[in-house]
Amino acid sequence: MPSLIGTTVAANYLVATAPFSQFGTRQVQIINVALSGIDTTPTIANSNLSKAVRGLQAMAEIYAVGTPTSGNCQFIIAVDTVTTADSTSGGVDSGTGYGKLEAAINASTAGSSTVTAVAL
């Protein structure tokens, strides 16, 4: 069987360079959402976690939601969907923050959230 290693299939095929979350797939980013009360009763209907997820979904495609603890919850999101929705941050936190994601979460929860990128 012939080897396909020398064949150009995609820009990131068979490479191991940053970002390490992209191996022939969309780039993902883990973000942390700090929000008071996000960890209290997250399983009930219309909890702060549920509201935060809905607010975040309006601005980014979510791949996974972590278990909330101590006022924090981590999410895995598709970077290219954030780039379109949050032009102030350029997708991944570039030093200017995730202002539009925070605004969407705050509008959904009536809280004050802080969104930060988690290093992979």
Backbone as JSON, one array per atom type, in Angstrom:
{
  "sequence": "MPSLIGTTVAANYLVATAPFSQFGTRQVQIINVALSGIDTTPTIANSNLSKAVRGLQAMAEIYAVGTPTSGNCQFIIAVDTVTTADSTSGGVDSGTGYGKLEAAINASTAGSSTVTAVAL",
  "N": [[0.84, -1.16, 0.0], [0.66, 2.19, -0.89], [2.37, 4.98, 0.62], [0.87, 7.82, 2.13], [2.03, 9.95, 3.31], [3.65, 11.89, 2.1], [1.81, 13.28, 0.68], [-0.13, 16.18, 0.21], [-2.74, 16.8, 2.18], [-4.22, 18.36, 3.96], [-3.75, 21.58, 5.45], [-2.86, 21.23, 8.05], [-2.32, 18.55, 8.35], [-0.79, 15.71, 9.68], [0.99, 17.18, 11.25], [2.53, 18.52, 14.16], [2.24, 21.08, 15.58], [1.76, 24.19, 17.26], [-1.55, 25.53, 17.02], [-2.14, 22.96, 19.36], [-4.58, 21.77, 19.4], [-5.63, 21.21, 16.99], [-5.85, 18.94, 14.66], [-6.3, 18.2, 11.74], [-8.84, 18.96, 12.12], [-11.36, 21.29, 13.28], [-10.11, 24.13, 15.06], [-10.05, 24.16, 18.55], [-10.8, 25.68, 21.73], [-10.25, 25.86, 25.19], [-12.16, 27.49, 27.53], [-12.5, 29.37, 30.53], [-15.17, 30.16, 32.57], [-15.86, 32.41, 34.94], [-18.2, 32.84, 37.33], [-20.38, 33.89, 39.73], [-22.23, 31.62, 41.65], [-22.51, 29.72, 39.65], [-21.88, 27.15, 40.2], [-23.67, 26.25, 42.07], [-26.34, 24.17, 42.59], [-26.38, 23.09, 39.79], [-27.81, 21.27, 38.29], [-30.5, 21.79, 38.28], [-33.46, 23.04, 36.65], [-33.11, 25.91, 34.63], [-30.86, 26.9, 35.96], [-27.94, 28.82, 37.02], [-25.79, 27.76, 35.59], [-27.12, 26.58, 33.39], [-28.24, 28.88, 32.24], [-25.9, 30.29, 31.63], [-24.76, 28.58, 29.72], [-26.66, 28.8, 27.66], [-26.38, 31.53, 27.02], [-23.72, 31.57, 26.16], [-23.89, 29.83, 23.98], [-25.16, 31.42, 22.13], [-23.14, 32.89, 21.09], [-20.97, 31.28, 20.44], [-19.87, 28.06, 19.27], [-20.33, 25.27, 21.21], [-18.43, 22.54, 22.34], [-18.03, 20.96, 24.61], [-18.97, 20.85, 28.08], [-17.68, 21.52, 31.18], [-17.67, 20.23, 34.6], [-19.09, 22.37, 36.9], [-17.33, 24.16, 39.44], [-16.72, 25.85, 42.47], [-17.58, 28.52, 41.63], [-16.74, 28.58, 39.0], [-16.58, 27.39, 35.61], [-15.6, 25.29, 32.97], [-15.42, 25.37, 29.43], [-15.36, 23.86, 26.21], [-14.83, 25.27, 23.16], [-15.47, 26.04, 19.67], [-13.07, 27.72, 17.92], [-13.29, 29.17, 15.48], [-15.95, 29.9, 15.38], [-16.21, 31.74, 17.39], [-14.62, 33.8, 16.5], [-16.12, 35.0, 14.5], [-18.3, 35.83, 15.99], [-17.27, 37.33, 18.13], [-15.63, 39.82, 17.48], [-13.96, 41.57, 18.75], [-12.12, 40.15, 20.19], [-10.83, 38.5, 18.45], [-11.28, 35.79, 18.36], [-9.57, 33.47, 19.89], [-8.44, 34.34, 23.13], [-6.83, 37.26, 22.9], [-5.54, 39.08, 24.46], [-7.25, 41.19, 24.67], [-9.48, 40.18, 25.74], [-12.66, 38.46, 26.18], [-15.0, 40.04, 25.56], [-17.59, 40.22, 24.29], [-18.55, 37.62, 24.65], [-18.67, 37.53, 27.43], [-20.58, 39.56, 27.82], [-22.85, 38.38, 26.66], [-23.22, 36.15, 28.32], [-23.61, 37.46, 30.75], [-25.97, 38.85, 30.19], [-27.71, 36.71, 29.97], [-27.64, 35.55, 32.5], [-27.94, 37.55, 34.37], [-25.76, 38.19, 35.85], [-22.27, 38.77, 36.66], [-19.76, 37.97, 34.72], [-16.51, 36.55, 34.05], [-14.5, 35.76, 31.39], [-11.91, 33.67, 30.42], [-9.1, 32.42, 28.57], [-7.92, 29.07, 28.66], [-4.8, 27.65, 28.95], [-3.64, 25.27, 26.66]],
  "CA": [[0.0, 0.0, 0.0], [1.52, 3.37, -0.97], [2.31, 5.91, 1.73], [0.26, 9.1, 1.84], [2.67, 10.97, 4.13], [4.15, 12.95, 1.25], [0.68, 13.92, 0.0], [-0.74, 17.3, 0.93], [-4.16, 16.55, 2.38], [-4.74, 19.57, 4.59], [-2.66, 22.41, 5.95], [-2.36, 20.77, 9.35], [-2.29, 17.09, 8.37], [0.46, 15.1, 10.13], [1.89, 18.12, 11.9], [2.33, 18.69, 15.59], [2.66, 22.43, 15.93], [0.68, 24.94, 17.91], [-2.24, 25.07, 18.22], [-2.17, 21.51, 19.47], [-5.95, 21.3, 19.41], [-6.12, 21.15, 15.62], [-5.22, 17.88, 13.89], [-7.23, 17.9, 10.67], [-10.18, 19.32, 12.6], [-11.47, 22.7, 13.67], [-9.37, 24.48, 16.27], [-10.88, 24.36, 19.73], [-10.17, 26.39, 22.84], [-10.9, 25.72, 26.48], [-12.32, 28.77, 28.22], [-13.03, 29.31, 31.88], [-16.16, 31.19, 32.88], [-15.99, 32.67, 36.37], [-19.52, 33.43, 37.54], [-20.91, 33.57, 41.05], [-23.41, 30.77, 41.68], [-22.59, 28.78, 38.53], [-21.68, 25.8, 40.73], [-24.71, 25.88, 43.02], [-27.47, 23.46, 41.96], [-26.29, 23.18, 38.33], [-28.68, 20.31, 37.63], [-31.9, 22.21, 38.26], [-33.88, 23.79, 35.46], [-32.84, 27.35, 34.61], [-29.78, 27.23, 36.89], [-26.94, 29.74, 36.46], [-25.04, 27.03, 34.56], [-27.98, 26.47, 32.22], [-28.34, 30.22, 31.65], [-24.59, 30.61, 31.05], [-24.62, 27.78, 28.5], [-27.5, 29.41, 26.62], [-25.76, 32.78, 26.6], [-22.51, 31.23, 25.41], [-24.29, 29.23, 22.71], [-25.55, 32.48, 21.21], [-21.94, 33.53, 20.58], [-19.92, 30.32, 20.08], [-20.27, 26.65, 19.22], [-19.78, 24.57, 22.37], [-18.19, 21.11, 22.17], [-18.15, 20.27, 25.89], [-19.15, 21.67, 29.28], [-17.09, 20.87, 32.34], [-18.44, 20.27, 35.83], [-18.8, 23.62, 37.58], [-16.83, 24.1, 40.81], [-16.26, 27.09, 43.11], [-17.83, 29.71, 40.85], [-16.08, 28.48, 37.7], [-16.9, 26.26, 34.76], [-14.82, 25.32, 31.74], [-16.12, 24.99, 28.2], [-14.56, 23.71, 24.99], [-15.57, 25.94, 22.09], [-14.83, 26.12, 18.36], [-12.48, 29.05, 17.79], [-13.76, 29.91, 14.31], [-17.28, 30.46, 15.63], [-16.02, 32.9, 18.26], [-14.02, 34.85, 15.69], [-17.21, 35.68, 13.84], [-19.21, 36.42, 16.96], [-16.6, 38.25, 19.04], [-14.55, 40.39, 16.69], [-13.03, 42.34, 19.6], [-11.08, 39.28, 20.75], [-10.18, 37.72, 17.41], [-11.43, 34.36, 18.64], [-8.85, 33.1, 21.09], [-8.12, 35.51, 23.93], [-5.62, 37.88, 22.37], [-5.14, 40.16, 25.33], [-8.35, 42.12, 24.84], [-10.54, 39.48, 26.44], [-13.84, 37.92, 25.51], [-16.02, 40.98, 25.98], [-18.93, 39.9, 23.81], [-18.99, 36.39, 25.32], [-19.05, 37.93, 28.79], [-21.84, 40.32, 27.75], [-23.93, 37.43, 26.38], [-23.42, 35.36, 29.53], [-24.17, 38.38, 31.75], [-27.36, 39.12, 29.83], [-28.48, 35.49, 30.23], [-27.65, 35.18, 33.91], [-28.04, 38.75, 35.21], [-24.58, 38.17, 36.72], [-21.06, 39.42, 36.15], [-18.85, 36.87, 34.42], [-15.19, 36.8, 33.47], [-14.13, 34.65, 30.51], [-10.48, 33.63, 30.12], [-8.62, 31.24, 27.86], [-7.14, 28.12, 29.44], [-3.71, 27.16, 28.13], [-3.73, 23.84, 26.33]],
  "C": [[0.89, 1.24, 0.0], [1.31, 4.29, 0.23], [1.71, 7.24, 1.29], [0.93, 10.24, 2.6], [3.17, 12.14, 3.29], [3.05, 13.71, 0.53], [0.12, 15.06, 0.84], [-2.24, 17.08, 0.99], [-4.84, 17.77, 2.97], [-3.56, 20.32, 5.18], [-2.06, 21.89, 7.24], [-2.28, 19.24, 9.46], [-0.89, 16.6, 8.72], [1.45, 16.09, 10.7], [1.56, 18.19, 13.38], [2.91, 20.04, 15.99], [1.47, 23.14, 16.57], [-0.25, 25.53, 16.86], [-2.39, 23.56, 18.22], [-3.57, 20.94, 19.54], [-6.48, 21.08, 18.0], [-5.31, 20.13, 14.82], [-6.19, 17.43, 12.8], [-8.66, 18.21, 11.05], [-10.21, 20.82, 12.86], [-10.66, 22.95, 14.93], [-10.36, 24.73, 17.4], [-10.08, 25.1, 20.79], [-10.96, 26.09, 24.1], [-10.97, 27.11, 27.08], [-12.85, 28.5, 29.62], [-13.99, 30.46, 32.06], [-16.26, 31.27, 34.4], [-17.3, 33.42, 36.56], [-20.05, 32.97, 38.89], [-22.18, 32.72, 40.92], [-23.5, 29.76, 40.55], [-22.48, 27.33, 39.02], [-22.76, 25.36, 41.71], [-25.93, 25.35, 42.27], [-27.46, 23.54, 40.43], [-27.25, 22.24, 37.6], [-30.14, 20.72, 37.59], [-32.2, 23.02, 37.0], [-33.61, 25.28, 35.66], [-31.82, 27.78, 35.65], [-28.84, 28.25, 36.24], [-26.1, 29.05, 35.39], [-25.85, 26.94, 33.29], [-28.09, 27.81, 31.49], [-27.03, 30.61, 30.98], [-24.36, 29.85, 29.75], [-25.44, 28.41, 27.37], [-26.91, 30.72, 26.11], [-24.53, 32.54, 25.75], [-22.84, 30.65, 24.04], [-24.71, 30.27, 21.68], [-24.33, 33.1, 20.53], [-20.85, 32.56, 20.11], [-20.5, 28.91, 20.04], [-19.55, 25.91, 20.34], [-19.62, 23.09, 22.05], [-18.38, 20.35, 23.47], [-18.3, 21.29, 27.01], [-18.57, 20.89, 30.45], [-18.03, 20.93, 33.53], [-18.1, 21.55, 36.58], [-18.35, 23.4, 39.02], [-16.41, 25.49, 41.26], [-16.42, 28.33, 42.24], [-17.18, 29.73, 39.49], [-16.6, 27.29, 36.93], [-16.08, 26.41, 33.48], [-15.64, 24.77, 30.58], [-15.09, 24.79, 27.11], [-15.39, 24.27, 23.86], [-14.78, 25.9, 20.79], [-14.36, 27.55, 18.14], [-13.06, 29.83, 16.61], [-15.16, 30.47, 14.5], [-17.2, 31.68, 16.53], [-15.47, 34.07, 17.46], [-15.1, 35.66, 15.0], [-18.05, 36.45, 14.85], [-18.55, 37.49, 17.82], [-15.39, 38.86, 18.36], [-13.57, 41.19, 17.54], [-11.92, 41.47, 20.13], [-10.35, 38.5, 19.68], [-10.27, 36.24, 17.67], [-10.79, 34.0, 19.95], [-8.44, 34.37, 21.81], [-6.78, 36.09, 23.5], [-5.18, 39.07, 23.21], [-6.25, 41.18, 25.54], [-9.54, 41.46, 25.5], [-11.66, 38.99, 25.55], [-15.04, 38.78, 25.88], [-17.43, 40.63, 25.54], [-19.45, 38.6, 24.4], [-19.45, 36.72, 26.73], [-20.39, 38.67, 28.78], [-23.03, 39.39, 27.51], [-24.26, 36.59, 27.62], [-24.07, 36.23, 30.61], [-25.63, 38.68, 31.46], [-28.25, 37.91, 30.15], [-28.66, 35.21, 31.71], [-27.96, 36.33, 34.86], [-26.9, 38.79, 36.23], [-23.45, 38.95, 36.1], [-20.0, 38.34, 35.96], [-17.51, 37.4, 33.93], [-14.82, 35.57, 32.67], [-12.64, 34.76, 30.2], [-10.14, 32.36, 29.38], [-7.8, 30.38, 28.8], [-6.06, 27.57, 28.52], [-3.86, 25.66, 27.89], [-2.39, 23.19, 26.54]]
}
